[in-house]
Amino acid sequence: MNKLVICNRCIMDTTIEDIWFDENGVCKFCYIHDEMDKTHPLGTEGLVKFNSIISMIKENGKNKKYDCIVGVSGGRDSTYTLLTAAKSGLRPLAVHFDNGWNSKIAVENIQKATTKLNVDLHTIVADWEEMKALQRAFLKASVPDADVPTDYAIYSVLFETALQEDIKFVLNGHSFRTEGTSPISWTYMDGKYINDVLSKYGEIRKIKSFPILSMSRLLYITLIKKVKELRLMEFIDYKKKDVDKILEKELEWKYYGGHHHENTYTEFFQSYLLPRKFNIDKRKTELSALVRTDQIKREDALKEIHITEYAFNNEVVDYAISKLGFTKFEFEEIYNLPIQSFNDFKSYFSVIKALKQPIKLACNLHILPKIFYLKYAK
């Protein structure tokens, strides 16, 4: 067995297939952070950029009912993005994708936030049998990307809604300073990949209740219709502990107990299946981001990862297996299947790599977020 190598700056390590280190032992993901840091400054410069973005959204949205879309899950990041947009004088439409796994706390957080901020809420509800078939297919495919059907559906829903409502800006709550960058070998998603997994392992062949964007459709929406994704949190000194207090005070928001545990399926997948079957601990990306931004000490992050096992709730695991329609024996068989990756399926990844220069240009022109080039194409 190869010796575990850990980045000398953060805590990303060689359990990650696509990691590399420089001569000082600093990893690829620290380099991505530093590249993003250059173009997403904080302080006075960041405030100027933030205000410029807000002004651009307001100007473009004149005489429209809404000037931007904010995807909401009931989680910390999306709720704070909605609060920030409303406080900045924007007129957001909150959009929620219900995949059938919302926790009670998440639903209450969304209702409280949209009501208190007087923001309209548009919810797209997935047909449960379709969603279940898609999630079952990804589990049978034995890939570590089994949560991406929801992630990509959210992405697709936000862009399709923006197109329908003639809204040019989709606000994303992600920040590289608090969540880091997920390795491609851990999380890869595109419409072709999702559809290929469904065709090979699904009980159904086509999803009708929610969109799964093809590359051509995505290019049409972003390049022709000029719908852009913007990440406001990347220009704000965003500290999670401070944000929690603000959300609790202003929106009566409640924490749900873990990273993205506002969704029960994500809680099951990230806390139970990923670390135990795939040796993937997604706490590493978040803790590494917090180390890089001096929000926690590296030794404390290492202690949390290497001493504290990723805790899971047995009731949540049993509930997820049952809700997906598996017997315990069927799930055990799936658990023991040989591991595959997106490379074993059809996807747009080779096209993305071949188009890295046009993608770089699109990122420089703010048509795509810069992280897209740094993660997928560089």
C-alpha positions as CSV (number, residue, x, y, z in Angstrom):
1,M,0.0,0.0,0.0
2,N,1.3,3.4,-0.9
3,K,2.1,5.8,1.9
4,L,-0.5,8.5,2.5
5,V,0.9,11.9,1.4
6,I,-0.8,15.0,2.8
7,C,-0.5,18.6,1.4
8,N,1.9,20.7,3.5
9,R,-0.5,23.6,3.4
10,C,-4.0,22.1,3.7
11,I,-5.2,18.6,4.4
12,M,-6.0,17.3,0.9
13,D,-4.1,14.0,0.4
14,T,-3.4,11.1,-1.9
15,T,-6.7,9.4,-1.3
16,I,-7.6,11.8,-4.1
17,E,-6.9,10.3,-7.5
18,D,-6.3,13.5,-9.4
19,I,-4.1,15.4,-6.9
20,W,-0.6,16.6,-7.5
21,F,2.0,18.4,-5.4
22,D,4.7,20.9,-6.2
23,E,8.3,20.7,-5.0
24,N,7.2,22.2,-1.7
25,G,4.5,19.6,-1.1
26,V,1.7,22.1,-1.8
27,C,-1.3,20.5,-3.6
28,K,-3.2,21.3,-6.8
29,F,-6.2,22.6,-4.8
30,C,-4.2,25.2,-3.0
31,Y,-3.0,26.4,-6.4
32,I,-6.7,26.7,-7.5
33,H,-7.5,28.6,-4.3
34,D,-4.6,31.1,-5.0
35,E,-5.7,31.6,-8.6
36,M,-9.3,32.3,-7.5
37,D,-8.0,34.6,-4.7
38,K,-6.3,36.8,-7.3
39,T,-9.5,37.5,-9.3
40,H,-11.9,37.4,-6.3
41,P,-10.3,39.8,-3.8
42,L,-11.7,40.8,-0.4
43,G,-11.4,44.1,1.4
44,T,-11.9,47.4,-0.4
45,E,-11.2,45.9,-3.9
46,G,-13.6,43.1,-3.2
47,L,-16.3,45.6,-2.1
48,V,-15.8,47.6,-5.3
49,K,-16.3,44.4,-7.4
50,F,-19.3,43.3,-5.3
51,N,-21.0,46.7,-5.7
52,S,-20.2,46.7,-9.5
53,I,-21.9,43.3,-9.8
54,I,-24.9,44.5,-7.9
55,S,-25.2,47.6,-10.1
56,M,-24.9,45.5,-13.2
57,I,-27.7,43.2,-12.1
58,K,-29.9,46.1,-11.2
59,E,-29.3,47.9,-14.5
60,N,-30.0,44.8,-16.6
61,G,-33.1,44.0,-14.6
62,K,-34.8,47.4,-14.9
63,N,-38.6,47.1,-15.7
64,K,-38.5,43.4,-14.9
65,K,-40.3,41.7,-12.0
66,Y,-37.1,39.9,-11.0
67,D,-33.5,40.8,-11.7
68,C,-31.8,37.6,-10.6
69,I,-32.5,34.0,-9.5
70,V,-31.2,32.5,-6.3
71,G,-31.3,28.7,-5.9
72,V,-32.4,27.9,-2.3
73,S,-32.0,24.6,-0.4
74,G,-32.6,25.8,3.1
75,G,-28.8,25.5,3.7
76,R,-26.5,28.1,5.0
77,D,-24.9,29.2,1.8
78,S,-28.0,29.6,-0.3
79,T,-30.0,31.3,2.5
80,Y,-27.2,33.8,3.1
81,T,-26.9,34.5,-0.7
82,L,-30.7,35.2,-0.7
83,L,-30.4,37.5,2.3
84,T,-27.4,39.3,0.7
85,A,-29.2,39.8,-2.5
86,A,-32.3,41.2,-0.8
87,K,-30.3,43.5,1.4
88,S,-28.4,44.8,-1.6
89,G,-31.6,45.9,-3.2
90,L,-31.9,43.2,-5.7
91,R,-35.3,41.6,-6.7
92,P,-34.5,37.9,-6.6
93,L,-36.8,35.0,-7.5
94,A,-36.0,32.1,-5.2
95,V,-36.0,28.8,-6.9
96,H,-36.1,25.4,-5.1
97,F,-35.7,22.0,-6.6
98,D,-37.5,19.4,-4.5
99,N,-36.0,15.9,-5.1
100,G,-38.1,14.2,-2.5
101,W,-35.5,14.3,0.2
102,N,-36.0,17.6,2.0
103,S,-35.5,17.6,5.7
104,K,-38.2,19.3,7.8
105,I,-35.6,21.9,8.9
106,A,-34.7,22.8,5.3
107,V,-38.4,23.3,4.3
108,E,-38.9,25.6,7.4
109,N,-35.7,27.5,6.6
110,I,-36.9,28.2,3.0
111,Q,-40.3,29.3,4.1
112,K,-39.0,31.6,6.8
113,A,-36.4,33.2,4.6
114,T,-38.7,33.8,1.6
115,T,-41.5,35.1,3.8
116,K,-39.4,37.4,5.9
117,L,-37.6,38.8,2.9
118,N,-40.8,39.1,0.9
119,V,-39.3,37.0,-2.0
120,D,-41.3,34.9,-4.4
121,L,-40.6,31.2,-4.3
122,H,-40.8,29.0,-7.3
123,T,-40.5,25.2,-6.6
124,I,-39.9,22.5,-9.1
125,V,-41.0,19.1,-7.7
126,A,-39.4,16.0,-9.2
127,D,-41.6,13.1,-10.0
128,W,-40.6,10.7,-7.2
129,E,-40.4,7.6,-9.4
130,E,-38.1,9.4,-11.9
131,M,-35.9,10.7,-9.1
132,K,-35.8,7.3,-7.4
133,A,-34.9,5.6,-10.7
134,L,-32.1,8.1,-11.3
135,Q,-30.6,7.7,-7.8
136,R,-30.9,3.9,-7.9
137,A,-29.1,3.9,-11.3
138,F,-26.2,5.8,-10.0
139,L,-25.9,3.6,-6.9
140,K,-25.9,0.5,-9.2
141,A,-23.3,2.1,-11.4
142,S,-21.0,2.1,-8.3
143,V,-19.6,5.6,-8.9
144,P,-18.7,8.2,-6.3
145,D,-20.8,10.8,-8.1
146,A,-24.2,9.4,-6.9
147,D,-25.3,12.8,-5.6
148,V,-24.8,14.6,-8.9
149,P,-28.2,13.8,-10.4
150,T,-29.6,16.3,-7.9
151,D,-26.8,18.8,-8.2
152,Y,-27.0,18.8,-12.0
153,A,-30.8,18.9,-11.9
154,I,-30.6,22.0,-9.6
155,Y,-28.2,23.6,-12.1
156,S,-30.5,22.8,-15.0
157,V,-33.6,24.0,-13.3
158,L,-32.0,27.3,-12.4
159,F,-30.9,28.0,-15.9
160,E,-34.1,26.9,-17.5
161,T,-36.1,29.1,-15.1
162,A,-33.8,32.0,-15.9
163,L,-34.5,31.5,-19.6
164,Q,-38.2,31.3,-19.1
165,E,-38.4,34.4,-16.9
166,D,-35.9,36.4,-19.0
167,I,-33.5,36.7,-16.1
168,K,-29.9,37.1,-17.0
169,F,-28.2,36.3,-13.6
170,V,-28.2,33.1,-11.5
171,L,-26.7,33.6,-8.1
172,N,-24.8,30.7,-6.7
173,G,-24.0,30.5,-2.9
174,H,-20.7,28.5,-3.3
175,S,-17.5,30.0,-2.1
176,F,-14.0,28.5,-2.7
177,R,-12.9,30.1,0.6
178,T,-15.4,28.1,2.7
179,E,-16.1,24.9,0.6
180,G,-13.0,24.5,-1.4
181,T,-13.0,22.7,-4.8
182,S,-14.2,19.2,-5.1
183,P,-11.8,16.9,-7.0
184,I,-13.1,15.7,-10.4
185,S,-12.5,12.1,-9.3
186,W,-14.9,12.7,-6.5
187,T,-17.6,14.7,-8.2
188,Y,-18.0,15.0,-11.9
189,M,-21.2,15.9,-13.6
190,D,-22.6,16.7,-17.1
191,G,-25.9,15.8,-18.8
192,K,-24.4,13.2,-21.1
193,Y,-22.8,11.3,-18.2
194,I,-26.1,11.3,-16.3
195,N,-28.1,10.1,-19.3
196,D,-25.6,7.3,-20.0
197,V,-25.7,6.0,-16.4
198,L,-29.5,6.1,-16.6
199,S,-29.5,4.2,-20.0
200,K,-27.3,1.5,-18.6
201,Y,-28.7,1.0,-15.1
202,G,-32.1,2.8,-14.9
203,E,-35.5,1.2,-14.8
204,I,-36.6,4.2,-17.0
205,R,-34.8,5.8,-19.9
206,K,-36.0,9.4,-19.9
207,I,-36.6,12.1,-17.2
208,K,-39.6,14.3,-17.9
209,S,-40.4,16.1,-14.7
210,F,-37.2,18.1,-14.5
211,P,-34.5,19.1,-17.0
212,I,-31.1,17.6,-17.5
213,L,-29.2,20.1,-19.7
214,S,-27.3,18.9,-22.7
215,M,-24.1,20.7,-23.6
216,S,-25.8,22.3,-26.7
217,R,-28.7,23.5,-24.5
218,L,-26.3,24.9,-21.9
219,L,-24.3,26.7,-24.6
220,Y,-27.5,28.1,-26.0
221,I,-28.6,29.5,-22.6
222,T,-25.2,30.9,-21.7
223,L,-23.8,32.1,-25.0
224,I,-26.8,33.0,-27.0
225,K,-29.3,34.0,-24.3
226,K,-26.4,35.3,-22.1
227,V,-27.5,33.9,-18.8
228,K,-24.6,34.1,-16.3
229,E,-23.8,32.4,-13.0
230,L,-22.4,34.7,-10.4
231,R,-21.0,33.8,-7.0
232,L,-21.5,36.8,-4.7
233,M,-20.0,35.0,-1.6
234,E,-16.6,35.0,-3.3
235,F,-16.3,38.8,-2.8
236,I,-17.4,38.8,0.8
237,D,-15.4,37.9,3.9
238,Y,-17.7,35.0,4.5
239,K,-17.2,33.2,7.9
240,K,-19.6,30.4,8.6
241,K,-19.9,30.9,12.4
242,D,-20.7,34.6,11.9
243,V,-23.2,33.8,9.1
244,D,-25.0,31.3,11.3
245,K,-25.6,33.9,13.9
246,I,-26.8,36.4,11.4
247,L,-29.2,33.9,9.8
248,E,-30.6,32.8,13.2
249,K,-31.2,36.4,14.2
250,E,-32.7,37.8,11.0
251,L,-34.4,34.8,9.5
252,E,-34.9,32.3,12.4
253,W,-32.8,29.9,10.4
254,K,-31.8,26.6,12.0
255,Y,-28.7,24.5,11.5
256,Y,-29.3,20.9,10.3
257,G,-26.4,19.2,11.9
258,G,-23.8,18.6,9.1
259,H,-22.4,19.7,5.7
260,H,-25.4,19.7,3.3
261,H,-27.4,17.6,5.7
262,E,-30.4,19.8,4.8
263,N,-31.1,17.0,2.2
264,T,-31.5,13.6,3.7
265,Y,-30.1,11.7,0.7
266,T,-27.0,13.9,0.7
267,E,-26.6,13.2,4.4
268,F,-26.9,9.4,3.8
269,F,-24.5,9.5,0.8
270,Q,-21.8,11.8,2.2
271,S,-21.7,10.6,5.8
272,Y,-22.1,6.9,5.2
273,L,-21.6,5.6,1.7
274,L,-18.8,7.8,0.4
275,P,-16.3,7.4,3.3
276,R,-17.0,3.7,3.8
277,K,-17.2,2.4,0.2
278,F,-15.2,4.9,-1.8
279,N,-12.7,6.2,0.9
280,I,-13.9,9.7,0.2
281,D,-14.3,12.1,3.1
282,K,-15.8,15.4,1.8
283,R,-15.0,17.1,5.0
284,K,-11.4,17.4,3.6
285,T,-12.4,19.9,1.0
286,E,-14.3,22.2,3.4
287,L,-11.7,21.9,6.2
288,S,-8.9,22.6,3.7
289,A,-10.6,25.7,2.6
290,L,-11.0,26.9,6.1
291,V,-7.3,26.2,6.8
292,R,-6.2,28.2,3.7
293,T,-8.3,31.2,4.9
294,D,-7.0,30.9,8.5
295,Q,-10.4,30.1,9.9
296,I,-9.1,27.0,11.6
297,K,-5.6,25.6,12.3
298,R,-4.2,22.8,10.1
299,E,-3.4,20.6,13.1
300,D,-7.1,20.9,14.3
301,A,-8.3,20.0,10.8
302,L,-6.0,16.9,10.6
303,K,-7.2,15.9,14.1
304,E,-10.8,16.1,13.1
305,I,-10.2,14.0,9.9
306,H,-7.8,11.3,11.2
307,I,-9.2,10.9,14.7
308,T,-12.9,11.5,14.3
309,E,-14.7,9.1,11.8
310,Y,-17.3,10.8,9.7
311,A,-20.4,10.1,11.9
312,F,-23.6,8.9,10.4
313,N,-27.1,8.3,11.6
314,N,-28.2,4.6,11.4
315,E,-31.9,5.7,11.1
316,V,-31.0,7.9,8.2
317,V,-29.2,5.1,6.4
318,D,-32.1,2.6,7.0
319,Y,-34.6,5.2,5.8
320,A,-32.6,6.0,2.6
321,I,-32.2,2.3,1.7
322,S,-35.9,1.7,2.3
323,K,-37.1,4.9,0.5
324,L,-35.0,3.9,-2.6
325,G,-36.8,0.6,-2.7
326,F,-33.8,-1.7,-1.8
327,T,-33.9,-4.6,0.6
328,K,-30.9,-4.7,2.9
329,F,-29.6,-7.7,0.9
330,E,-29.9,-5.8,-2.4
331,F,-28.1,-2.7,-1.0
332,E,-25.3,-4.9,0.4
333,E,-24.8,-6.3,-3.1
334,I,-24.6,-2.8,-4.5
335,Y,-22.2,-1.8,-1.6
336,N,-19.9,-4.6,-2.6
337,L,-19.8,-3.9,-6.4
338,P,-16.5,-3.0,-7.9
339,I,-16.0,0.8,-8.0
340,Q,-16.3,2.6,-11.3
341,S,-15.9,6.3,-12.3
342,F,-17.3,8.7,-14.8
343,N,-14.5,7.6,-17.1
344,D,-16.4,4.3,-17.6
345,F,-19.3,6.2,-19.1
346,K,-20.0,8.6,-22.0
347,S,-19.5,12.2,-21.0
348,Y,-18.5,15.6,-22.3
349,F,-15.2,15.5,-20.4
350,S,-13.0,15.0,-23.5
351,V,-14.8,17.8,-25.3
352,I,-14.3,20.1,-22.3
353,K,-10.5,19.3,-22.3
354,A,-10.3,19.9,-26.0
355,L,-12.0,23.3,-25.7
356,K,-10.0,24.5,-22.8
357,Q,-8.9,27.7,-24.6
358,P,-12.4,28.8,-25.5
359,I,-13.5,27.9,-22.0
360,K,-10.7,30.0,-20.6
361,L,-11.9,32.9,-22.7
362,A,-15.5,32.4,-21.6
363,C,-14.3,32.5,-18.0
364,N,-12.3,35.7,-18.6
365,L,-15.3,37.3,-20.1
366,H,-17.4,36.2,-17.1
367,I,-19.7,34.0,-19.2
368,L,-18.6,31.0,-17.1
369,P,-17.3,31.1,-13.5
370,K,-13.5,30.9,-13.5
371,I,-13.5,27.8,-11.3
372,F,-15.0,25.9,-14.3
373,Y,-11.7,26.4,-16.3
374,L,-9.4,25.8,-13.3
375,K,-11.2,22.6,-12.3
376,Y,-12.2,21.0,-15.6
377,A,-10.1,22.4,-18.5
378,K,-6.7,23.6,-17.1
